[in-house]
Amino acid sequence: MELFGAFIFGMLFGSFLNVVILRLPKDESVVFGASHCPTCNHALKPWHNIPLFSWLFLRGKCAFCQTEISVQYPAIELLSGLIFFLIAAKMGVSIPSLLVGFSFLTLLALSMIDFKYKMVPDSLNLLALIFAIFGAWSLGGIATNFQNALLFAGGFTLLRFTLSYILTALAHKEAKKTITPWTKNYHTYPFVEAMGEGDIMVAATMGALLGVKLTLVAVFLSALLALPVMLLVMQGSKEEQRVPFVPFLALATLIVYLYDSPILRYIEASY
C-alpha cells in the first residue's frame, strides 16, 4: 500500500513537473497562473488535471479546442510515479527517500528541458543538487555527499577546461593552414567548448547521490548510452549533432542508484 501511495504521489508531482518543463524555459512563473491550454488559453477545470487519467479520458485532446495534447504530459507523470515507486521500494517510505526522489524528478525535468530546448536551467540544477546532498538526512552523510559533489564538480570542470583547450588548439592548427596576409592578425578559428556548465552541476548531483565509485560507473554508462545516438546524428547538420547529454547522465544515475549493491560487489570482486 505504501508503494502504491508513493506511485500516486510521484504522479501528482509529475503533473507539476510538466508545468515546470513548459514554463521555466519561457521565463514564466511556475506557481502563479492557472493551468491552461497553450493553444486556446482556456483555463482547465480540476478534473482536466488528474494525472494520466485526464489525458486518457480526453483521448489526448483539449476539452475545449480539441487540439492534440502532447504525449509528454502523461509520459512525465507516469515516469515520475515509477521513479518514486522504485525509490520507495529500495529505501522504504521515509524523508531521505522523499528527498532522493525529488532529486531524480528534478533531473527528469532537466533532461526534458535539455532535450527540447538544449538548455539546462541553473535553478533546477541547484535544486537537484540540494535534494541530493540532504538526502543522506544525517550530518555525517550530508558532509560526505557535499564532499563528493565538490569532487565531481571540480573534476568535470578540469575535464571541460582540458578538452576545450585541446579541441580549440586543433581548430587553431587547422585554421593556420588558410591564413592569408589579410587575416593573419585576426582569429579565424572558433573557441570549442567541449562540455556545458550544466553538465558540471549534474556531475555534482551524481557525486552526492552515488559516491565516488558508483559515479564513475554512471559516467561510463552514460557515455555508452549516448554512443548510439551520437553515431546516428554524425551525418546531420552541426545543430543536429548537438546531442543533449543530461538525459543520458540522469538515466545512468538512476540505473546505477537502483543497482548499487550488485555493482559495488562486482567492483570489489574485481580487485
Secondary structure, 3 states (H helix, E strand, C coil): CHHHHHHHHHHHHHHHHHHHHHHHHHCCCCCCCCCECCCCCCECCHHHCCCCHHHHHCCCECCCCCCECCCHHHHHHHHHHHHHHHHHHHHCCCHHHHHHHHHHHHHHHHHHHHHHHCCCCHHHHHHHHHHHHHCCCCHHHHHHHHHHHHHHHHHHHHHHHHHHHHHHHHHHHHHHHHCCCCCCCCCCCCCCCCCCHHHHHHHHHHHHHHCHHHHHHHHHHHHHHHHHHHHHHCCCCCCCCCCCCHHHHHHHHHHHHHCHHHHHHHHHHHC
